[in-house]
Amino acid sequence: MTEHRIFLFTFLTTCILGLLACDGDEEDDDLLGNWVERSDFEGFRRSSAVSFAIGEFAYVGTGFNGDEDEYYRDFWRYDVNQNFWQRMDSLPGVGRSAAVAFSIGGTGYVGLGFDGDDELRDFYRYDASSNAWARIADFGGTARRNAVAFGLNGKGYVGTGDDGNTLKDFWEYDPGSNTWSQIPSLGGSKRENAVAFVLGDFAYVGTGSDNGSLELDFWQFDPTLLPDFPWVAMTDLDEEDDYAVIRENATAFTMNGRAYIVSGLRGSVTNSVWEYNPSNDFWTEKTPIEAAPRRDAVAFTVNERGFITTGRSGSSYFDDIWEFEPNEEEDEDD
């Protein structure tokens, strides 16, 4: 190849790569949403923690940092209005990762998980008014990790996960009688590392994996249908050609009637963000999280403000916290 041809080939290759890069930037610029960094989580960096919200505050605790001896049980309260963290009473029992949490009224509930040796099935309630924990009835199903949970209409619901086998069973907790009752299992596939969220009168469960395969089915939970089958199949998460919602180890929060799935694993960690509109069962891509992409983070909503914190990527563990403004243009200065 002559010197002239080498120069022409290099020039054209550079131009093509430059155009492709520009196209990608333009596509990102077209996405709506802005991320704003807030005050770092004040506990140790960690992943696979849990979170729940009560009133004006969010609570984050448990998790691990990659050290076999560091399974946490500490809990921290985040004041979203004053943007600061305060240490609260620690969870009783052993430290753990991959647990579940939900809230009902002024009470938080935390249970299940993995302590480094065994899956767990113990459960605890947290009284925010007195900053005190009490043990409640053990979970009705098998000990497990990587399950999902949500509170809805005064009851708690826990299901899916891994007890050595990937699971799809679901259980209802009645705080009045302190009892667990099995309800019809999630429709579709077994899964672990999924997400669950509540919008209005319904809950939704989706994403996750089984035996290394990402699950694409997406389900609405309607408690008014109990004791009959309460699961309604929604549009699969890969139904549209441009959907890229399927993933595992993601996190989710809700704001103003919409839900947001953030980051997680799609072969590798991703920073992508998708918004779910329940009125038309449709997903829209939003501005990617401006922090490091991560897996096994936690998310919460307080006063229609959504946040994500902690998580990991490879051997890097995080303690930064980010707030999402879904209808704002991206601010490069944030």
C-alpha positions in Angstrom: 0.0 0.0 0.0 1.4 3.4 -1.0 2.0 6.2 1.5 -0.9 8.1 -0.1 -3.3 5.2 0.3 -2.3 4.6 3.9 -3.0 8.3 4.6 -6.4 8.2 2.9 -7.4 5.0 4.7 -6.4 6.5 8.1 -8.2 9.7 7.3 -11.5 8.0 6.3 -11.4 5.6 9.3 -10.9 8.6 11.7 -13.8 10.4 10.1 -16.1 7.4 10.3 -15.3 6.8 14.0 -15.7 10.5 14.7 -19.2 10.5 13.1 -20.2 7.4 15.1 -19.1 9.0 18.3 -21.0 12.2 17.5 -24.1 10.2 16.7 -23.9 8.5 20.1 -23.4 11.8 21.9 -26.4 13.2 20.1 -28.5 10.3 21.1 -27.6 10.7 24.7 -28.3 14.5 24.4 -31.8 13.7 23.2 -32.6 11.8 26.4 -34.5 13.6 29.1 -33.5 13.6 32.8 -30.8 15.1 35.1 -28.8 13.5 37.9 -27.6 15.6 40.9 -25.1 14.3 43.4 -26.1 14.6 47.1 -24.3 14.1 50.4 -22.4 10.7 50.4 -23.9 7.8 52.4 -22.0 8.0 55.7 -21.7 4.3 56.4 -19.0 2.0 54.9 -19.1 1.5 51.2 -21.2 -1.5 50.4 -23.4 -3.4 48.0 -26.5 -5.6 48.3 -27.9 -3.4 51.1 -31.6 -2.7 51.7 -33.7 0.5 51.9 -37.1 1.6 52.9 -38.8 5.0 53.3 -41.0 6.3 56.1 -42.4 9.8 56.1 -39.8 12.4 55.4 -36.9 9.9 55.7 -35.2 7.0 54.0 -33.4 4.2 55.8 -30.4 2.3 54.4 -28.6 -0.7 56.0 -27.1 -4.2 55.9 -25.0 -5.2 52.9 -21.4 -6.2 52.5 -18.1 -4.8 51.0 -16.5 -7.9 49.5 -14.7 -9.0 52.6 -15.9 -12.4 53.8 -16.1 -11.1 57.4 -17.9 -7.8 56.6 -21.6 -8.4 56.5 -23.2 -5.3 57.9 -26.3 -4.8 60.2 -25.9 -1.1 60.7 -28.7 1.3 59.6 -28.6 5.0 58.6 -31.4 7.5 58.2 -31.2 10.0 55.3 -33.0 13.4 55.7 -33.7 14.4 52.1 -34.7 17.9 53.0 -31.5 18.7 54.9 -29.3 16.3 52.9 -27.6 14.5 55.8 -27.3 11.1 57.3 -27.7 9.9 60.9 -26.8 6.6 62.4 -29.8 4.7 63.8 -30.2 1.5 65.8 -28.7 -1.6 64.1 -30.7 -4.5 62.9 -30.8 -7.3 65.4 -29.5 -10.7 64.4 -26.5 -11.3 62.1 -25.1 -9.0 59.5 -26.3 -9.9 56.0 -26.4 -9.1 52.3 -29.1 -9.6 49.6 -31.9 -9.2 52.1 -35.3 -7.6 51.5 -37.1 -4.6 53.0 -40.5 -2.9 52.7 -42.5 -0.4 54.8 -46.1 -0.2 56.0 -47.2 3.1 57.4 -44.6 4.1 60.1 -43.0 0.7 60.3 -40.1 -0.8 58.3 -39.6 -4.5 57.8 -36.3 -6.3 57.0 -35.5 -10.0 56.6 -34.0 -12.9 54.7 -30.5 -12.5 53.0 -27.2 -14.3 53.3 -24.7 -14.1 56.2 -21.6 -15.4 54.4 -22.5 -19.0 55.3 -26.2 -19.6 55.1 -29.4 -18.2 53.6 -31.7 -16.6 56.3 -35.4 -16.5 57.0 -35.6 -14.3 60.1 -37.6 -11.0 59.9 -37.6 -7.8 62.0 -39.8 -4.7 62.2 -38.5 -1.2 62.8 -40.5 1.4 64.7 -39.3 4.8 63.3 -40.9 6.7 66.2 -38.9 5.0 68.8 -35.9 3.9 66.7 -36.3 0.3 67.9 -36.3 -3.1 66.3 -38.3 -6.2 67.3 -38.2 -9.7 65.8 -41.4 -10.8 64.1 -42.5 -14.2 62.8 -40.0 -15.9 60.6 -40.7 -15.8 56.9 -43.2 -18.4 55.8 -41.1 -19.7 52.9 -37.6 -21.1 52.7 -34.5 -19.2 53.8 -33.2 -17.3 50.7 -31.3 -14.4 49.2 -31.9 -12.1 46.2 -35.7 -12.0 46.6 -38.0 -9.0 46.1 -40.5 -7.3 48.5 -43.0 -4.5 48.6 -45.7 -3.1 50.9 -49.2 -2.6 49.5 -52.6 -1.9 51.1 -51.4 -2.6 54.6 -49.7 -5.9 53.8 -46.2 -7.0 53.0 -45.3 -9.2 50.0 -42.1 -11.2 49.5 -41.2 -13.6 46.8 -38.7 -15.0 44.2 -35.0 -15.3 45.1 -32.6 -18.2 45.6 -32.5 -20.9 48.3 -30.1 -23.1 46.3 -32.9 -23.3 43.6 -34.2 -20.2 41.8 -37.7 -19.4 43.1 -41.0 -17.8 42.1 -43.2 -18.4 45.2 -44.8 -15.4 46.9 -45.9 -14.8 50.5 -48.2 -12.2 52.2 -47.4 -10.8 55.6 -50.2 -9.6 57.8 -48.8 -7.2 60.5 -52.1 -7.4 62.5 -51.8 -11.1 63.1 -48.0 -11.4 62.6 -48.5 -14.2 60.2 -47.3 -15.2 56.7 -49.6 -16.9 54.1 -48.6 -18.2 50.8 -50.4 -16.7 47.8 -50.3 -17.8 44.1 -46.8 -17.7 42.7 -45.5 -15.1 40.3 -46.6 -15.9 36.7 -43.9 -16.8 34.2 -40.3 -17.6 35.0 -38.5 -18.2 38.2 -36.0 -15.5 39.0 -33.5 -13.9 41.4 -32.1 -10.4 41.5 -35.3 -8.9 40.1 -36.9 -5.6 41.0 -40.3 -4.7 42.4 -42.1 -1.4 42.8 -45.5 0.0 43.6 -47.5 2.4 41.5 -50.9 3.4 42.7 -53.0 0.3 43.6 -50.7 -2.2 41.9 -47.2 -3.7 42.3 -44.9 -4.7 39.5 -42.2 -7.4 39.3 -39.7 -7.8 36.5 -36.1 -8.3 35.3 -33.8 -10.7 37.1 -32.3 -14.0 35.9 -32.6 -17.7 36.2 -29.6 -20.0 35.6 -27.7 -17.2 33.9 -30.5 -16.2 31.5 -32.0 -12.8 31.8 -35.8 -12.8 32.2 -37.9 -10.7 29.9 -41.5 -11.2 31.3 -43.0 -8.4 33.4 -45.9 -8.8 35.8 -48.5 -6.6 37.5 -49.8 -7.6 40.9 -53.4 -6.8 41.7 -54.2 -7.6 45.4 -58.0 -7.3 44.8 -57.9 -10.5 42.7 -56.7 -12.6 45.7 -57.2 -15.4 46.7 -57.4 -16.1 42.9 -54.4 -15.6 40.6 -53.4 -12.0 41.2 -50.7 -11.6 38.4 -51.4 -9.9 35.1 -48.9 -10.3 32.3 -47.7 -6.9 30.9 -45.6 -6.3 27.8 -42.4 -8.2 27.7 -39.3 -6.1 28.4 -37.9 -6.8 25.0 -41.1 -6.3 23.0 -40.0 -3.1 21.2 -36.9 -3.3 19.0 -35.2 -0.5 20.8 -36.0 -1.7 24.3 -33.0 -2.5 26.5 -34.8 -2.9 29.8 -33.9 -6.6 30.6 -31.1 -6.9 33.2 -30.4 -8.3 36.7 -29.1 -6.8 40.0 -30.7 -3.4 39.1 -32.6 -1.1 41.4 -35.9 0.8 41.0 -37.8 3.7 42.4 -41.1 5.6 41.6 -42.0 9.2 41.2 -45.2 11.0 40.2 -46.9 7.9 38.8 -43.8 6.6 36.9 -41.2 4.0 37.8 -37.5 4.0 37.0 -35.2 1.1 36.6 -31.5 2.1 37.0 -28.2 0.5 36.2 -27.6 -3.3 36.9 -26.1 -6.0 34.8 -26.5 -6.8 31.1 -23.5 -9.0 30.7 -21.6 -6.1 32.3 -22.6 -3.2 34.4 -24.8 -0.7 32.6 -25.6 3.0 33.4 -28.9 3.0 31.5 -32.1 4.2 32.9 -35.7 3.4 31.8 -39.0 5.0 32.8 -42.2 2.9 33.0 -45.6 4.5 32.3 -48.3 2.2 33.6 -51.1 4.1 31.7 -49.9 2.7 28.4 -47.5 -0.1 29.6 -44.6 1.5 27.8 -40.9 2.1 28.6 -38.9 5.2 27.6 -35.1 5.5 27.9 -33.9 8.4 30.1 -30.5 10.0 30.7 -28.1 7.4 32.0 -26.9 7.8 35.6 -24.0 10.2 35.6 -22.2 8.2 38.4 -20.2 5.0 37.8 -22.5 2.3 36.5 -23.2 -0.3 39.2 -25.0 -3.4 40.4 -26.6 -4.2 43.7 -27.4 -0.6 44.6 -30.4 0.6 46.6 -33.0 3.1 45.7 -35.8 5.0 47.5 -38.4 7.7 47.0 -39.3 10.4 49.6 -41.8 13.2 48.7 -41.7 12.2 45.0 -37.9 12.5 44.9 -36.0 9.4 43.7 -32.5 8.5 44.8 -29.9 5.7 44.2 -26.9 4.9 46.4 -24.3 2.3 47.3 -23.7 -0.7 45.0 -20.6 -2.0 43.3 -18.8 -2.5 40.0 -16.2 -5.4 40.1 -14.2 -4.9 43.3 -15.1 -1.2 43.6 -17.8 -0.4 46.2 -19.7 2.9 46.4 -21.1 5.3 48.9 -22.2 8.2 46.6 -25.8 9.1 46.4 -27.6 10.6 43.3 -31.0 12.2 42.9 -32.9 11.9 39.6 -34.9 14.7 38.0 -36.7 12.9 35.3 -38.2 15.9 33.5 -35.1 18.2 33.5 -32.5 18.6 30.8 -29.1 17.2 31.7 -27.0 19.8 33.5 -23.3 19.2 32.7 -22.3 21.3 35.7 -24.0 18.9 38.3 
